[in-house]
Amino acid sequence: MMIFSERIRLLRASHCLTQVQMAQALEISERQYQNLELAASKPSYDNLLAIAEYFGVSIDYLVGRTENPEVNR
């Protein structure tokens, strides 16, 4: 899950968001969000979907299955 944690950290930083803002957007605690970025925990299905939707990227991109962030719709 290192790719996931790196990607969400880079996406968050590129949108000039703090960890607190991301935690609020996902409706989770700041500690839970920090653990996602530190790869100390895995995201729930709901959180994975919420992060992908929030940044407009595919789940495959978040988990490292593709380098293309585009969502196939």
JOGI-V434418 format. One record per residue. N is the residue number from 1. RES is the residue in one small letter. PHI is phi as a letter, one per 30 degrees, with the letter a starting at -180 (NA if undefined). OMEGA is omega as a letter, one per 40 degrees, with the letter a starting at -180 (none if undefined). Layout:
<<N,RES,PHI,OMEGA> <N,RES,PHI,OMEGA>>
//
This chain:
<<1,m,NA,i> <2,m,d,i> <3,i,d,i> <4,f,e,a> <5,s,d,i> <6,e,d,a> <7,r,d,a> <8,i,d,i> <9,r,d,i> <10,l,d,i> <11,l,d,i> <12,r,d,a> <13,a,d,a> <14,s,d,i> <15,h,c,i> <16,c,h,i> <17,l,c,i> <18,t,c,i> <19,q,d,i> <20,v,d,i> <21,q,d,i> <22,m,d,i> <23,a,e,i> <24,q,d,i> <25,a,d,a> <26,l,d,a> <27,e,h,i> <28,i,b,i> <29,s,d,i> <30,e,e,i> <31,r,d,i> <32,q,d,i> <33,y,d,i> <34,q,e,i> <35,n,d,i> <36,l,d,i> <37,e,d,i> <38,l,d,a> <39,a,h,i> <40,a,d,i> <41,s,b,i> <42,k,c,a> <43,p,d,i> <44,s,d,i> <45,y,e,a> <46,d,d,i> <47,n,d,i> <48,l,d,i> <49,l,d,a> <50,a,d,i> <51,i,d,i> <52,a,d,i> <53,e,d,a> <54,y,e,a> <55,f,c,i> <56,g,i,i> <57,v,b,i> <58,s,d,i> <59,i,d,i> <60,d,e,i> <61,y,d,a> <62,l,e,a> <63,v,c,i> <64,g,i,i> <65,r,d,i> <66,t,a,i> <67,e,c,a> <68,n,d,a> <69,p,d,a> <70,e,d,i> <71,v,d,i> <72,n,d,a> <73,r,b,none>>
//
